[in-house]
Amino acid sequence: MSAYRSFVVGENNGAVSGEITIRNSRDLPPGDVLIKVKYSSLNYFDALAMAGDKEISGRYPHTPGMDAAGVVLESSCADFHPGDEVVVAGCGLGIDIPGGFGEYVRVPAECVLPLPTGLTMKACMTVGSDGLAAALAVMNLMAAGGRSGNDSAVVSGAVSGMGCIALALLSKCGFRVTAVVKDTADADFAKTVGAAEVVSCEKFTDMGAGSMLPDKYAVGVDTLGGGVLSSIIRSLKKSGSVAVCSAMVSDELAVSLRPLVLRGVNILGINAADCPAALRKESWHRLAGEWYLKVLPMLCTEISLMELPEYGERFLKGEIKGRIVINHEL
């Protein structure tokens, strides 16, 4: 058994805080596969957990980190052997069990997937749970009738970790994508990822107060919630759909039912953390194959575990573009 570094969130007299501390792998909970983590990533729910959001995990001490990529050290499952390169994304990691912000994780075998052919461990963590949510969003939009071929799409929070991958995927699938961003200073980044048009959140939510707006978008991916999501719903074309992946600005929604009734629009909820194993496998297969994104390296900011507290704070302030990947060997 080995001592290792881990970012641990604890509670003291009602005050919650996190710090990097030394743990021992023998203290990890039971599980089928012990993994030496090489890379992990910072997602929205990870940042909330780091800040002490008890709705994410109210049990302390706790190690966040929904994603991990690394090498199997021990396995009681015939599907995995020491030395195998593997990836874990969601499946309760960092929520129900100590997560990828530690240098070791022990998880149930059903949470583990072989490293997808065509993706490195770093690339997998550049995708991470945020990227899986984006891929699931696009898959659900297509299943609901969304079609490419120069049709229009909209992505909110389009330079965030989840939004930028959704933007890149929709662009790759042939949609003309409008990127909704907090600050139009990020327009160049959004256009490099694949946006045809960039609009500020303020302008996008100030398009009118009617129950329906001009029908502009065939599909949408929303990561912000609130007024932005309302504007997307009211702007969808007939039989259009919006995939709701997160609520980084507001988890409230006030909108007329008229777009649903008169235009037949669909609101699709996306949950990557607990999606069935078959869907996780299909998502990774697509992201490593037909949906491989050449822009992945550009989306990745690589940091050390020691830098994680700073980036967690910056994440919640909306200061981060793209995806944050933690290299545990730095």
Backbone torsions as a table, in degrees:
resi	resn	phi	psi	omega
1	MET	NA	152.5	-171.0
2	SER	-129.3	146.2	168.9
3	ALA	-79.5	146.5	-178.3
4	TYR	-152.3	161.2	177.4
5	ARG	-83.5	144.4	178.5
6	SER	-153.0	140.8	171.7
7	PHE	-85.8	116.7	-173.4
8	VAL	-119.4	131.2	176.1
9	VAL	-97.2	128.0	-179.2
10	GLY	-131.1	168.2	-179.3
11	GLU	-125.6	133.7	179.6
12	ASN	-137.4	111.0	-178.8
13	ASN	54.9	39.8	177.6
14	GLY	86.8	-11.5	178.7
15	ALA	-93.4	129.6	-178.5
16	VAL	-105.4	132.5	177.5
17	SER	-151.2	163.6	-179.2
18	GLY	-127.6	151.9	177.1
19	GLU	-155.7	159.9	175.9
20	ILE	-83.3	126.1	-176.1
21	THR	-137.2	172.9	179.4
22	ILE	-100.9	125.9	177.9
23	ARG	-117.7	177.1	176.6
24	ASN	-126.9	136.5	-174.6
25	SER	-62.4	-22.8	178.2
26	ARG	-69.1	-16.6	179.6
27	ASP	-87.7	-3.2	177.3
28	LEU	-68.2	150.7	-179.3
29	PRO	-68.3	164.8	178.7
30	PRO	-60.5	152.6	178.5
31	GLY	-178.4	169.7	-174.6
32	ASP	-84.2	-30.3	-171.3
33	VAL	-131.4	124.2	174.0
34	LEU	-98.2	127.0	-174.3
35	ILE	-122.5	132.9	168.9
36	LYS	-85.8	112.6	-173.6
37	VAL	-77.8	127.4	175.8
38	LYS	-97.9	-42.6	-179.7
39	TYR	-136.5	149.4	168.6
40	SER	-142.0	-177.3	-177.4
41	SER	-142.6	162.0	-178.4
42	LEU	-105.9	115.8	177.8
43	ASN	-110.0	171.1	-179.0
44	TYR	-57.2	-47.3	-178.4
45	PHE	-68.1	-30.3	173.8
46	ASP	-61.9	-45.4	-179.4
47	ALA	-62.6	-39.7	176.7
48	LEU	-63.1	-43.3	179.4
49	ALA	-63.1	-39.7	177.9
50	MET	-61.5	-32.7	-178.4
51	ALA	-85.8	0.0	175.0
52	GLY	93.6	22.0	177.4
53	ASP	-70.3	110.5	-173.6
54	LYS	-74.4	-12.5	176.0
55	GLU	-75.8	-18.4	176.5
56	ILE	-81.5	-53.8	174.4
57	SER	-156.7	112.5	-178.4
58	GLY	-94.5	12.1	-180.0
59	ARG	-103.2	128.9	-177.5
60	TYR	-127.0	151.0	-4.8
61	PRO	-69.5	152.7	-174.1
62	HIS	-143.0	140.1	176.7
63	THR	-108.3	111.6	177.1
64	PRO	-72.3	-174.2	178.1
65	GLY	114.1	93.4	-175.7
66	MET	-75.2	-13.5	-173.6
67	ASP	-128.3	149.6	174.5
68	ALA	-156.9	141.3	172.3
69	ALA	-131.5	134.0	-177.0
70	GLY	-173.2	-154.2	-173.1
71	VAL	-121.7	134.1	178.4
72	VAL	-67.8	130.7	174.6
73	LEU	-102.2	-41.9	179.5
74	GLU	-139.7	146.7	178.6
75	SER	-152.6	133.4	172.8
76	SER	-100.6	8.5	-178.4
77	CYS	-109.3	134.1	-177.5
78	ALA	-66.3	-17.2	-178.3
79	ASP	-78.0	-17.0	-176.1
80	PHE	-132.0	144.5	-176.4
81	HIS	-135.2	154.3	176.7
82	PRO	-51.8	133.1	-178.4
83	GLY	98.9	-15.9	178.3
84	ASP	-66.3	137.0	173.5
85	GLU	-88.5	128.8	-171.7
86	VAL	-139.0	168.2	178.0
87	VAL	-137.4	142.7	174.0
88	VAL	-128.6	129.6	178.3
89	ALA	-139.0	120.3	-177.8
90	GLY	72.4	-141.0	176.3
91	CYS	62.3	28.5	178.6
92	GLY	88.7	-7.5	178.3
93	LEU	-63.0	132.6	179.4
94	GLY	78.5	-1.4	177.9
95	ILE	-122.7	-60.9	179.0
96	ASP	-90.8	-26.4	-179.1
97	ILE	-133.0	155.1	-179.5
98	PRO	-53.4	132.8	-168.4
99	GLY	-103.0	-163.3	-170.7
100	GLY	-73.3	-1.1	174.1
101	PHE	-84.0	8.8	168.3
102	GLY	-111.3	156.9	-176.5
103	GLU	-78.9	-7.3	173.4
104	TYR	-134.6	145.9	169.3
105	VAL	-136.1	148.5	172.4
106	ARG	-124.5	122.5	-169.3
107	VAL	-136.0	159.9	171.7
108	PRO	-63.4	148.0	-177.3
109	ALA	-60.0	-33.2	-177.5
110	GLU	-67.7	-12.3	178.2
111	CYS	-88.2	-11.6	-171.0
112	VAL	-99.6	136.8	174.1
113	LEU	-125.9	143.6	172.4
114	PRO	-58.6	147.2	176.9
115	LEU	-55.7	122.6	-177.2
116	PRO	-59.9	134.5	176.9
117	THR	-60.4	126.8	-179.7
118	GLY	103.5	-9.5	178.4
119	LEU	-123.0	136.1	172.2
120	THR	-80.7	169.9	176.2
121	MET	-61.4	-40.3	178.9
122	LYS	-64.4	-41.8	178.8
123	ALA	-64.5	-39.5	177.8
124	CYS	-60.4	-39.0	179.5
125	MET	-78.4	-22.2	170.5
126	THR	-67.0	-32.0	171.7
127	VAL	-75.2	-67.1	178.0
128	GLY	59.1	-169.4	179.9
129	SER	-62.7	-33.7	177.2
130	ASP	-62.0	-44.3	179.6
131	GLY	-68.5	-36.0	175.6
132	LEU	-62.7	-41.1	177.2
133	ALA	-60.7	-42.3	178.3
134	ALA	-62.8	-43.4	179.2
135	ALA	-64.8	-42.5	177.4
136	LEU	-62.6	-37.2	177.8
137	ALA	-60.4	-47.6	-179.3
138	VAL	-65.6	-40.6	178.0
139	MET	-61.0	-42.8	179.6
140	ASN	-68.4	-37.2	177.5
141	LEU	-63.4	-42.4	178.4
142	MET	-65.1	-41.2	-179.8
143	ALA	-65.3	-28.1	179.5
144	ALA	-85.1	2.0	175.8
145	GLY	114.3	-0.7	178.9
146	GLY	-66.1	136.9	-179.8
147	ARG	-132.3	146.1	178.0
148	SER	-85.0	-154.9	-179.7
149	GLY	91.3	52.5	178.4
150	ASN	65.1	19.4	172.2
151	ASP	-77.7	168.5	-172.2
152	SER	-99.7	145.7	178.1
153	ALA	-139.3	161.2	176.8
154	VAL	-137.1	140.3	178.0
155	VAL	-130.1	125.1	177.1
156	SER	-95.2	152.8	-174.6
157	GLY	60.0	43.0	-165.0
158	ALA	-73.8	-8.1	174.8
159	VAL	-108.2	0.0	174.9
160	SER	-72.5	171.1	-177.3
161	GLY	-57.3	-46.2	-179.8
162	MET	-74.5	-44.6	-175.8
163	GLY	-63.7	-39.9	-176.0
164	CYS	-68.7	-32.8	177.6
165	ILE	-74.1	-38.4	174.3
166	ALA	-60.5	-42.3	177.8
167	LEU	-60.2	-48.1	-179.1
168	ALA	-63.9	-39.6	-179.2
169	LEU	-67.2	-45.6	-180.0
170	LEU	-64.0	-39.0	176.7
171	SER	-63.8	-42.4	179.1
172	LYS	-62.9	-32.4	-179.8
173	CYS	-80.4	-0.2	173.3
174	GLY	101.3	5.3	178.6
175	PHE	-81.3	150.5	170.5
176	ARG	-91.5	109.0	-165.9
177	VAL	-102.9	130.1	169.2
178	THR	-93.5	125.7	179.3
179	ALA	-99.1	124.0	176.1
180	VAL	-100.3	120.2	-173.1
181	VAL	-128.6	157.1	177.9
182	LYS	-66.5	-42.1	-174.3
183	ASP	-131.6	123.3	-178.8
184	THR	-68.6	-5.3	171.4
185	ALA	-64.6	-17.2	177.9
186	ASP	-89.4	9.5	-175.4
187	ALA	-60.4	-42.3	-178.6
188	ASP	-62.2	-41.7	178.1
189	PHE	-61.2	-47.6	-178.4
190	ALA	-61.8	-40.5	-179.3
191	LYS	-69.6	-34.3	176.8
192	THR	-64.6	-36.3	179.5
193	VAL	-71.9	-28.4	177.5
194	GLY	145.3	4.0	-178.2
195	ALA	-72.9	139.8	173.4
196	ALA	-91.9	-23.8	-178.1
197	GLU	-147.6	146.4	179.6
198	VAL	-128.0	129.9	-178.5
199	VAL	-130.8	142.1	177.4
200	SER	-74.7	152.8	176.4
201	CYS	-57.8	-39.7	-178.6
202	GLU	-61.2	-46.9	-179.6
203	LYS	-68.3	-38.0	-176.8
204	PHE	-66.2	-35.5	-179.6
205	THR	-86.6	-0.8	-179.0
206	ASP	-111.7	32.9	-176.1
207	MET	-87.4	-5.5	-179.9
208	GLY	143.2	160.3	-174.6
209	ALA	-107.5	4.5	-178.4
210	GLY	-69.7	163.9	179.7
211	SER	-68.5	-23.1	175.1
212	MET	-137.0	144.1	177.3
213	LEU	-109.8	168.5	176.8
214	PRO	-51.6	134.6	-176.8
215	ASP	-75.6	113.5	-171.4
216	LYS	-121.7	-33.8	-169.5
217	TYR	-115.5	136.5	175.3
218	ALA	-78.1	-37.5	-178.8
219	VAL	-143.8	162.1	176.3
220	GLY	-150.1	154.7	171.9
221	VAL	-126.0	123.5	-177.3
222	ASP	-114.7	132.8	176.1
223	THR	-120.4	-1.0	-171.6
224	LEU	-106.5	-36.9	-176.5
225	GLY	77.9	-166.8	174.8
226	GLY	59.2	-138.8	-175.5
227	GLY	-64.2	-32.9	178.9
228	VAL	-64.9	-45.8	178.2
229	LEU	-62.2	-40.0	176.8
230	SER	-57.9	-45.2	180.0
231	SER	-64.8	-36.8	177.7
232	ILE	-63.4	-48.3	-178.5
233	ILE	-58.1	-42.7	-176.6
234	ARG	-74.6	-12.5	-177.6
235	SER	-105.3	2.4	-178.0
236	LEU	-75.1	147.2	174.8
237	LYS	-74.5	173.2	177.6
238	LYS	-57.0	132.5	-179.3
239	SER	64.2	15.1	176.8
240	GLY	-72.1	164.8	-177.1
241	SER	-138.4	147.5	171.0
242	VAL	-123.9	132.1	176.5
243	ALA	-97.1	121.6	-177.2
244	VAL	-99.1	113.2	-172.8
245	CYS	-105.7	-23.7	-176.2
246	SER	-162.4	178.0	179.2
247	ALA	-143.2	62.7	-171.7
248	MET	-72.2	-17.1	176.8
249	VAL	-106.6	-46.1	-178.4
250	SER	-153.9	139.2	174.5
251	ASP	-98.2	14.4	176.1
252	GLU	-99.1	150.0	177.6
253	LEU	-143.7	118.2	175.3
254	ALA	-117.1	110.3	-177.3
255	VAL	-152.3	146.1	175.9
256	SER	-67.4	150.4	175.3
257	LEU	-80.0	-5.6	-176.6
258	ARG	-57.8	-41.9	178.5
259	PRO	-60.3	-34.9	179.0
260	LEU	-68.6	-38.8	-175.7
261	VAL	-83.9	-48.0	-173.3
262	LEU	-83.6	-29.7	178.1
263	ARG	-107.7	-9.4	178.8
264	GLY	66.5	34.9	-177.5
265	VAL	-78.5	157.8	-176.0
266	ASN	-118.6	138.0	172.9
267	ILE	-110.7	116.9	-173.7
268	LEU	-110.7	119.1	177.1
269	GLY	-84.2	135.5	-176.7
270	ILE	-117.7	125.9	176.8
271	ASN	-129.9	96.8	-178.5
272	ALA	-77.4	-28.3	-173.7
273	ALA	-64.3	-35.4	-174.9
274	ASP	-119.2	21.6	-177.0
275	CYS	-72.2	153.6	-179.3
276	PRO	-58.0	151.3	-177.1
277	ALA	-57.4	-37.2	-178.9
278	ALA	-62.4	-37.9	178.5
279	LEU	-70.4	-38.5	176.8
280	ARG	-60.1	-45.0	-179.5
281	LYS	-63.1	-43.8	179.8
282	GLU	-63.3	-40.1	179.6
283	SER	-62.2	-48.0	179.3
284	TRP	-62.7	-39.5	179.7
285	HIS	-60.1	-43.4	179.9
286	ARG	-68.9	-42.2	-177.4
287	LEU	-67.7	-24.8	176.8
288	ALA	-90.6	-11.0	-176.4
289	GLY	-120.5	-105.9	-173.5
290	GLU	-62.7	-26.5	-179.5
291	TRP	-103.4	18.0	178.7
292	TYR	-59.8	132.8	-175.5
293	LEU	-105.3	114.2	178.8
294	LYS	-65.7	-18.8	-178.8
295	VAL	-82.6	-1.8	-176.9
296	LEU	-50.9	-47.6	180.0
297	PRO	-58.9	-33.4	179.9
298	MET	-71.1	-26.2	-177.9
299	LEU	-81.6	-12.3	-170.1
300	CYS	-96.6	126.4	166.6
301	THR	-109.9	116.6	-175.2
302	GLU	-95.3	127.9	-178.6
303	ILE	-130.9	168.8	174.4
304	SER	-93.2	166.9	176.8
305	LEU	-60.8	-34.4	-179.1
306	MET	-65.4	-26.3	179.5
307	GLU	-85.2	-8.2	-173.4
308	LEU	-57.8	-45.6	-179.6
309	PRO	-56.8	-41.0	178.6
310	GLU	-62.2	-45.6	-176.6
311	TYR	-72.7	-28.4	174.4
312	GLY	-62.4	-43.2	177.6
313	GLU	-65.4	-43.7	-179.1
314	ARG	-65.1	-34.1	179.1
315	PHE	-59.3	-48.5	-177.1
316	LEU	-71.4	-18.2	175.3
317	LYS	-86.1	-3.0	180.0
318	GLY	75.9	26.5	-176.0
319	GLU	-96.0	0.9	-172.5
320	ILE	-104.9	135.1	170.7
321	LYS	-109.2	141.6	176.2
322	GLY	74.5	-152.5	-173.2
323	ARG	-112.1	142.4	177.9
324	ILE	-104.7	121.3	-178.7
325	VAL	-115.2	128.6	179.4
326	ILE	-96.1	120.7	175.6
327	ASN	-95.4	109.5	-175.5
328	HIS	-74.0	-4.0	178.9
329	GLU	-98.4	-0.4	176.2
330	LEU	-83.4	NA	NA
